[in-house]
Every structure is written in structure tokens, then in C-alpha cells.
């Protein structure tokens, strides 16, 4: 998509540009719209646009919207892993895990290279 919050992009256009399955794309776009990250304009000249400026949409917002924010879970244990019930890699993973969480909380779409979008 674009940093231009006024421009509308059709699902077909986005599908062609990023080459992911159309059905999966529309499911993602619906979730992003329900989370108020996208505006939807219906009709012949309709499409999707960002609902707010790119510096106010963070990676964590996107992951939460599509139900993919697993960063608070332990990557090495199927059971609950915390300070009281640590897995075998709990202490080693604590620092990189916090760095990942911090990155997701502080990186907005404005911080991403436009060539990647």
C-alpha cells in the first residue's frame, strides 16, 4: 500500500502487486478494516486506504488485527512459560524476546522501506 492515506487500492491491484492468494488477501484486508487500520470504500471506484497516517500504525497493531501476535508466548515450550514456570531456554530467550516485542511496539509503517511495501 502507500503512505498516501487518501489513495484507494482495489483488492485486485494489491493481489497483483504482492502476489498472494486473493482469498487470503481479502481475509487479511477484512481483519485490518475491522481493526480500524484500513478504510473501505465500496462501489465501482472503491477500494482500501489506510485509516490513519503511517507513523500511527505499528507492526504490533497489524499482528494483533490478523491474530498473529504470538510474541508474548514462549517459542520453546508448549506449556506456560514464565518466571515461575520457566522452560529450559527461558533465561537465554528473555532478552531477544523483549527486543522483538519492543521492535513491534515502536516500529511504524513509516519506518519500513517503501520498496518493501
C-alpha atoms as one frame of an Amber mdcrd trajectory, in Angstrom:
protein
   0.000   0.000   0.000   1.057   3.588   0.068   1.811   6.212   2.652  -0.894
   8.266   0.912  -3.932   7.716   3.155  -6.272   9.247   0.544  -5.464   6.886
  -2.328  -7.679   3.854  -2.811  -6.286   0.469  -3.788  -8.503  -2.339  -5.011
  -8.019  -5.853  -3.702  -7.223  -6.942  -7.275  -4.468  -4.322  -7.556  -2.924
  -5.340  -4.215  -3.205  -9.012  -5.185  -1.271  -8.358  -8.407   1.382  -6.235
  -6.688   2.212  -8.543  -3.791   1.279 -11.868  -5.396  -0.503 -13.599  -2.541
  -3.668 -15.665  -2.939  -6.668 -13.390  -3.493  -8.884 -15.160  -0.955  -6.194
 -14.902   1.744  -5.630 -11.234   0.887  -9.308 -10.359   1.217  -9.454 -12.158
   4.572  -6.470 -10.090   5.786  -7.920  -6.849   4.454 -11.235  -7.561   6.196
  -9.449  -8.126   9.510  -7.390  -4.944   9.066 -10.564  -2.984   8.306 -12.362
  -4.401  11.368  -9.375  -3.297  13.462  -9.736   0.233  12.025  -6.369   0.103
  10.281  -7.983   0.345   6.849 -10.893   2.299   5.454 -13.099   0.516   2.941
 -14.893   2.352   0.154 -17.416   0.231  -1.671 -18.554   0.534  -5.243 -17.108
   0.681  -8.728 -14.301   3.082  -7.799 -13.903   1.751  -4.274 -11.005   0.140
  -2.552  -8.894   0.197   0.574  -6.945   3.054   2.103  -5.080   3.474   5.365
  -7.294   4.781   8.141  -4.529   6.867   9.689  -1.070   8.174   8.949   1.706
   5.590   8.537   3.549   6.857  11.612   0.489   5.901  13.704   0.204   2.283
  12.524   2.630  -0.013  14.324   3.629  -3.564  13.465   2.026  -4.815  16.676
  -1.294  -3.270  15.555  -1.156  -5.272  12.338  -0.207  -8.541  14.052  -2.980
  -8.077  16.616  -5.513  -7.324  13.873  -4.762 -10.535  11.978  -4.460 -12.652
  15.147  -0.771 -13.385  14.602   0.838 -11.712  17.598   2.468 -14.686  19.284
   5.445 -12.727  20.565   4.482 -12.932  24.205   4.362 -16.736  24.003   7.407
 -18.863  24.567   8.890 -20.156  21.341  10.417 -23.202  23.023   7.682 -24.592
  25.243   4.169 -25.804  24.547   3.164 -25.248  28.157   3.030 -21.959  30.050
   6.481 -20.431  30.361   7.056 -17.560  32.782   9.256 -16.569  35.712   7.506
 -19.083  37.993   7.452 -21.924  35.428  10.456 -21.328  33.149  11.264 -23.556
  30.200  14.841 -24.736  29.674  15.677 -21.718  27.464  13.709 -19.100  29.416
  16.683 -17.087  30.665  18.515 -17.224  27.329  15.432 -16.196  25.331  14.277
 -13.410  27.664  16.470 -10.643  26.186  15.883 -11.332  22.446  12.162 -11.842
  23.115  11.921  -8.444  24.797  13.852  -6.859  21.910  11.334  -8.336  19.458
   8.375  -7.064  21.493   9.968  -3.602  21.739  10.586  -3.544  17.969   6.965
  -4.440  17.218   5.696  -1.766  19.605   7.910   1.012  18.246   8.175   0.286
  14.515   5.510   2.006  12.460   4.784   1.676   8.771   6.678   4.956   8.362
   9.858   3.119   9.455   9.605   0.468   6.748  11.400   0.894   3.453   8.714
   1.734   0.849  10.365  -0.688  -1.600   9.317  -3.497   0.751   5.683  -2.423
   0.803
